[in-house]
Amino acid sequence: TNSQVPLDSAKMITIFTGIILSGILYFISIFSTKTLYIPKHSSTYAILLVVISTVISTFASKTISKSFFGQGFEIGTGSFVLLMFFLLFLVVQLVYKNKERLYYIYSSFFAGFLLLVLFHLIRLFDVKLLSFGVFNSSVSSLIGRWTDLGVYSGLIFIISFISLNLVSLSGIRKAWLLFILSLVVLVLVNNPFIWLVLAISTVSYFVYNYVYNSKKGLSKISIPSLILSIAFIVFTFWGSILSPISKSLNVQQGDINLPWQLALDISSDTLKQKPIFGAGPNKFGNEFLLNKPQELNQTMFWNVDFSTGFSYVTNFVVTNGVFGIVSWLLLLILLLNLGIRNLRNQNEDSGRFAITSTFFGSLFIWLMLSLYNPSHFIV
């Protein structure tokens, strides 16, 4: 709808303003305390490489303003990528001295989810409630599309499930609440890609738990992890068994995305013409029009102009070229290596939840970025 464009822009401007103000306040505190933490890890240099590749791709494009700012800091613009790395920098500064701050971040994250669930529960009874003249359907969400709510719920599910295994008894009730609510939302959204990524994440956690418990001489098999892994695999391939639930509540939404085969065709054609730095950030739509696959004309989407590819990752292949792809792959490999090393070297149970939840939560998000085009909020 026409209202979605200014709404998305308003969301992004709000996020942008909040991050910038937070950055200003933080740098004021740096000048007063004269302390600045720069992680001495190879992933730090990989992040700088990604930033450099983004800046070069932006200036190498023919329309620099569109690549850097777009129409309102869209998710594929250079400014958005740089802003997300700046936010990461701020989070690292907050957490490195006091690991307890991670729990405050989680608390705000959980509170936001509970408010979202309450918002959608109210609208299930009457879609006109809390519409504000903008949210006109039962699947309209404050954070983006209906699937975005599913991704958010998937991340909450991963963290709450790990909480049930690792946190103290005082936090079990809250973890159960989040676990159940996130699972309910996941069933309502019923997206096969989310089920698939949850299956991979829970299987990975099952393997990790088996190895960790073996070292500690504890029970090796995590029955809940095994059951959830099997359930998510079933939902991935036979999610239709859950469809009657979302149908009865009128909360079905079909995302229109460019098929991965056609996205790869466009990526291949673009790399032949602009191999090193790609078309430039936020320029996938231009490349789609230049290299539109003929097969698309034989479908019901023949007149749809796709501004994004199959997923966030496939977009980067087109927009950032070989230099950008190599930079991102290097960063992912180094972060994966760092995460696995931290999981192996856990000596104290007190820090196990923080390390485990951030690792598997990050794994979930990165896998979703490989299969889906999320909103600003998810990235």
Secondary structure, 3 states (H helix, E strand, C coil): CCCHHHHHHHHHHHHHHHHHHHHHHHHHHHHHHCCCCCCCCHHHHHHHHHHHHHHHHHHHCCCHHHHHCCCCCCCCCHHHHHHHHHHHHHHHHHHCCCCCHHHHHHHHHHHHHHHHHHHHHHHHHCCCCCCCCCCCCCCCECCECHHHHHHHHHHHHHHHHHHHHHCCHHHHHHHHHHHHHHHHHHHHHCCHHHHHHHHHHHHHHHHHHHHHHHHHCCCCCCHHHHHHHHHHHHHHHCHHHHHHHHHHCCCCCCCCCCCHHHHHHHHHHHHHHCCCCCCCCCCHHHHHHHCCCHHHHHCCCCCCCCCCCCCHHHHHHHHHHHHHHHHHHHHHHHHHHHHHHHHHCCCCHHHHHHHHHHHHHHHHHHHHHHHCCCCCCCC
